[in-house]
Amino acid sequence: MKAKYFYNKEPIKFIEEFELPKNGSLKCRSNYLNGLKNISFESNKNLFKISFKDILTSKNNKTILGKIIKDVSFNTEDETLKIQQIYLDSFNTGIINSIISSSLKKDKLKYYKIVIPLKKKINFNFQLSKFIYASENWKWSTNGTIINFEDEEIYILQEKDETKSKGYLIIESNKKQSFEEFADKMFAIRVSLGYILGNFIGGKAYYFAYNNKNRKHFIGFVFLTLRETIKTLMHPVNSNPYSWTRVKSEANKIYKRKELRGLTINEFSKLCQTVFKNDDFLAMLLLIIESSDASLIFRPSGYSIALETLSDIVIGDRKEKLSPITSKTENKNFRKDLNKVLDKYSGKECFKDIETLRGRINQVTNKERLKLPFKILNIYLSEEDLKVIASRNDFLHGRVPDYRELGDDRSINDKDKDLYYASVRLYTLLNMVILKHVGYDNYVLNFSKINEMSTGYPVEEGYYLKV
């Protein structure tokens, strides 16, 4: 089978040259910046910075610090760049987080690729199915994967510069689309990839636009500053048992069974599509990523909120069928009778909120609602799982559950262990529901077992749990 060929040398070389310092002039409607010359333009970490030769001042002696100047053109002998806005952070410098080449119209349908400079190589090997490709740099490489959307293929690749010293994450599509559509898909894919790898890639990104489907020579670009990378030790799947299993003999047993695998192309594609189409699902995955990087005091609370969101997503239109009273007729009769009783007591001063009681007739409790996704997806819940799920109110109200019943005088260290234990168990449960929801039917890492030495909770479970 012939490897698909990609042209990534040109955009990578452009990025390296574009980030070199240059001089030019500014043009805009603002009196502060319009017509200024000898402006220094240079890369500054994940942003660009412009420096003015003279200190900026306003005519009426008002401070310029903190002002945002919109719709600015930076002109050199060779090019014109459109800058969405410049934030004046001092009297002679400004910060830029969005640039577009003058040749690109965002509303026109083009083929796009996004190029994100990497600080470290990303390893897909044990989480995602490999995609074999070739480029100017590689005769063949498997360090990438592919996503099938409804009417397009999206390719996730990794490339190097000519010196092989800098790495780049590249995502590109074979579908002609608007910039906004492509950018929205890229965010959904970055969130999905970040969740699966435990590495949400951020920093800065260059979007390149092409007229031709082979994406060989770009006709324009957009630069955007991204939120910072979030790198954690938490990721849901890993087909290499030697990565997480502490006991080598146990890892040998798992390896010999040849059962472990990462997500297939179809499974990862469905995850990405679900994230793209459902804003609640996207926000929930992002909350999991952020919570995994948070301190112990916040982590289980974040996971608990994520589980609530996930429960609503999985339950969906099943709410009536899953209510305590499943018969519409009996529910109607019960409501009618119970409302008569509530009417009888509504005049009493000690009954403060009758309407809340009316609204909760035949409603599933929060505790039961959190368990329903597991029931719907046929995922077994142990007594320890149920115990941690039942702690939801404690986490949301800032309390630390006392799972071992050590009493109010337990040490800070004991409380930290309770928080850590709840975090890793909730995280494992979330992964089981999320991945089964998108069709995955293999094994997830059991972080309750993996971290039993750190949490102080011995777990009679395997290092992997079948979804």
N, C-alpha and C positions, 0 to 999 in steps of 0.2 A: 504494500500500500504506500503510495507516494505521500510524503509529508506536506502539509499545507505551508505555503511560503508567505512570509510577512516582511514588509519593508519598514524597518524601524530605525535604520541608521540616520536617515535625514532628520527626523524630529529630535533624536538624541543629540546630534551635532548642533542643531539649532539651539537647544536649551543651553548647552555649554557656552555657545557664543553669545547668546542673548543675556546671560547672567554676568558677562564681563562689563565693567564700568564703561559708561558712554556719556557724552555731553550733547546738549541740545537746548531748545527753547520751548517755552510754554505758551499756549493760546487758550483762553477761556473767557467767560463773561465776567469773572471776578476781577475787581480792580487790584486785589492783592497779588495775583499771579500773572495776569495777562501781559504778554510781551516780554516777560523776563527771559534773559539769555544767559549763556554759560552755566546752565543747570546741570549738575552732576546726577546721574541716574545709575543706581547700582543695586545688586541683590543684597538683601540683609536677612539671612536665615530663611524664614518662610514668607517674607514680604519683599517689597522693593522700597527703596528709600530715595528721595530726591533731596539734594542739598543746594541751597541758594548761596551765592557768593556774598551777598549783603544781607544784613539782618532785616527781616521784614517788620514793618511798622504800619499802622493804619493812620489815615489822615487826621482822625479825631482822637488820636492817642488811646484808643481802646485796644485791649489785648487781642491778639490773633490766636493765642494758644487755645487749642481745642476746636478751632473752626474746621468745618468740613467743606471743602471746595469741590463742587461737582462738575462733571462733563469737561474734562481738561484734555487738551491734545499736547503730547510731547513730540517735538519734531526734531529729527536729525537730518543729515544730508541724504540718508538712505531710506528712511521710513518715517511713518507717522503712526503713533500709538494712541489709542483712545483710552483714557483713564477714567473709570467711573467716578471715583472720588479720591481726594487727597486729604488726609487728616494731618493738620499742622500740629505736630507734637513739640515743636520748639520754634524759636524765632528765625531759624535758618534751615530747618529740615521738615520734611513731610513723609508720611507713611502711606503706601499704596498696597491694596490687597486684591485689586481686580484690574486687569488690562486686556484689551482686545485690539487686534490688528485692524487697521482702517479698511482692509479689503474684505472683511467678513461681515455678513449680515446674518444675525442669529435666527431670524425667522425663515430664512431660506433652507430648503431641505438639502442636507449634505450627508456624506459618510463621515463618521467621527471615530477618533481614538483618543483615549486619555493616557497621559504619561505622568507617572508619579515617581520622583526620585526616592530611592530607598536608602536607609541607613544600614540595613542588614538584609541579606537574602531571605526570602520567604520559602519555607519548605511545605509543599503540598502533599508530599509522598504518602503520608499515613492518614490523611483526612479526605482527600478528594481523588476521583478518577483522573488518571493522567491523560494528557492530550499531546500527541507527537506533532511537532512543528519544526520548520526550518526558517532561517533568516540570513541576513548578510553576516551575522556573527556565528551562527550555528549551522552545521550540516544537518543536525537533528537535535532536538531537545525534548524532554518530557516534563520540564518544569513549568507546567501550565495546565489549564483545564478549559472546558468549553461549557457554555450555557445555551440551552435551547429555549428561546422565548416563542411566542405563538407564531410569529412570522419572521424570525431572524435568528441568526447564530451570533453569539457574543463570545469572544475569545479572551481568556486571561493568560497573559504571558509574562515572562521575565527576560529582560535583556541586559546587556552590559555595554559600556562605552567602548571605544576602540582600544583603550589601554587595559580593559577588563578590570578597572579599579572601582568604577561606580556602577551600581545596579539600579534598575528601573522596573516598576510594575506597569504593565501596559494592558489596557482593556479596550477592545475595539469591536465594532459591529459591522455586519455585512448588509445592514438596512439603511436606506436613505431616510433621514428624519431631521426634525428641528433640533437646535442646540438644547432647548429646555427639556425636550423629551429624553434626549440622550443623557443629559446631566442628571435628571431624576432617576433614570435607570442605574447610572453609575453610583449614586448614593446608596440605592437599595442593594446593589451588588457589593459595595464596600462594607455595608453593615452585615450582610449575609456572610461574606468572607471573613470579616472580623470575628463574628460569632463562632464560626466553625474552626478557625485557626487560633482563636484567642489573641488576635492581633489586628486591631482596627487601624488600617493604614491611613495616616493623615499627613499633615505638613503643607505641601503645596502641590498643585496639579496644573498641567498644560493640556488643553483640549485642542486637537488639530482637526481641521475640516478638509475634506477631499471631495473632488467632483467625481472621481472614478472609484468603482467598487474594489479595485485591487489596493487602494489606499497607498499609492506609491509616492506622489508628490503633493504636499498639502498646499492649500490656497489661502489659508488664514489660521489664526490661533486665538485662544482665550487663555489667560492666566488667572487662576483663582487661589487665594490662600484658603487652606482647609483647616479644620480643627486639628488639634494635636493628635498624634498617634497614641493609641491606648494598647499597651502590651501587657498581657496578664499570663498567669500560669494555667488559667482555666480554659479548657476547650472540651467539647462534648465527646468527640470520637478520636480514637487513635488505634490503628490496626497493628501497631508494633508493641506487643506485650512487655518487651524489655524496657520500654520508655518509662513505665509507671509502676510495674509490679516489683515490689521490694525483694521478694524471695525468688531467686533465680530458678529454683526447681519448679515453682508454681508458674513462672513465665514460660519455662520449657513445655509444661503440660498444655498451656493455652496455645502456644505456638504450634505444637504438633497437631492440634485439632483443626487447624487451617480454617477457622470459622470467621475470624475477624476481617472486616473490610471497612473502608471509608464510604462516603456517600457516592452513589453512582451519578452519572451525568444527569439522568432523569430526576433523581432525588434532589440534587443540588439545584437543578433548574427550577423545580417546583418550589423549593425554599425561596429562591430569588424572586420568582414571580409572585409568590404570596406576600413577600415583603414589599415589593413594588406596588401591588394593587391594594394592600391593606395598611393604612397609616397606623392603625392601632398595633398591628403586628410588628411593623418597623420600629415604633416607639418602644414596644416591649423588648425587642432584641437589643436595642440601643441601651435600654435601662439595665439589662443583664450585663452587657459589656462594661458599662460604667460602674455598676455595683461590684463587679469582679475586681475592679481596680480601687475600690473604696476601702476605708478602714472598717474594722470589724463591727463598730457600733452602727454603721450605716448599711453594711452588706446584706444582712438577713432581712432588713426592712425593704430594701430595694427588690430583693428576690420575692418577697411576699406580695408586693405591689404588682410585680411582673406576673406572678401566679394568678392574681385576681383578673388582670387583663387577659391573660391566656385562657382562663376559665370562660370568660364571656365570649371569646372568639370561638372556642371549641363547642360550647353549648349552642351558640347561635340561635337558630329558630326552634330549638328543641325545648325552650323554656316551659311551655304549657305542658308538654308530655312528661317533663321531669318534676313538675310541681307535686307536692304531697298528695293532692287530690287530683287524680288524672281524668276523672269523668267531668265533662263540662256541665252536664245536668246536675250532678250531685254538688259540684262546686257552686253553681248558681243557687241551689236550694240552701246550702250551708251558709253562704254569704248573706242570703236573705234573713235566715234565722238569727245569725250572729249579729247582724246589724240592728235587729230589733232589741237584742240584749244591750248592745252598745248605746242605742238611743235611750234605753231605760236609765242608764247610769251617766249619760252625758251631762246632766244638770248638776251632778255632785262636784263639789269644789275639789275634792282629792283626785279626781280624774282629769289630769291636766291636758292630755293630748289624745283625745278620742280618734281624731282623723289619722294619726300615725298607726293606731291599732287597726283601723279599717283598711289602710293601705297594705298592711302586712298579712292580711288574710290569704292563706294558701301560697305564701311566698317561701321559697327555699332559703334556709338560713345561710349566712356567709360561710360557716364551717362546712356545711353540706355542699354549697356551691363550689368550693375549692376542691372537693373530692370528685365532683361529677365528671370532669374531663378524663380522669383515670378510669372511671366506670364506662364512659362512652367508648374509650379507646381500648378497653380491656387490658389495662395495666394494673398489675398487682400492687397493692399498698400494704406494707408490713405495719406492725404495731408502732415501730419507731417512726415510720413515715407519717402515720396518723398523728402521733404525738407532736411532731414538728409542725405539721399543717395546722394543728389546733392552737399553735402558739402565735398565730397571725396577729391577733389583737395585742399581744404583748409587744411585738416588734413595732407595730404601728403607733403604740403609745409610749415607746421609749423604755419598756421594761425588759429585763433579761430573764427568760424562763429558767427555772431551777429544775432541770431534768433529773438530776440525781438526788433531789430533795435534801440538799445540804443545809438549807435554812438561810435566814437573812444574814448570818454572819460569815457566809462563804467569802473567800478572798477574791480580789480583782482577777487573779490568775484563773480561778475556777469560773468566774463569769465570762472571761475571754474564751475559755474552752467551750462553754455552752454556746456562745455566739458563733464560734468557729464550727462547731458540730452542726448547728442549725443551718449555717451558710452552705456547707458542702452537701448536706442532705437535700436542702431545697434546690440547690443548683442541679444536682443529679436528677431530681424529680422533674424540674423544668425541662431539662434536655430530653427526657423520655417522652414527654407530651409533645414538645415542639417537633421532634424528629419523626415520631409516629404520625403526627398530624400531616406531615408532608410525604408520607409513604415509606419512610426508612424502616427497615425491619431487622436490623442487625444489633450490635451491642454498643452501649454507651459506657464510658468510664464511670466507675463507682467511686466518687471522691470521698464518700463516707469511709470506705475501706482503705483507700489510698492514704488518707490522712488520719487514720485511727491512732497512730502514735502521737501526733500533734494535738488531737482533740481530747485524748484520754478516754475515748469511748471505743472499747473493743467491739468489732462488728463481725458477726458470723455470716458474712456474705462474700461473694466473689469480687475480684477486682473489676469485673465487667458484668453488666446487667443486660439481659436480653430485652429489647423493646417489644 
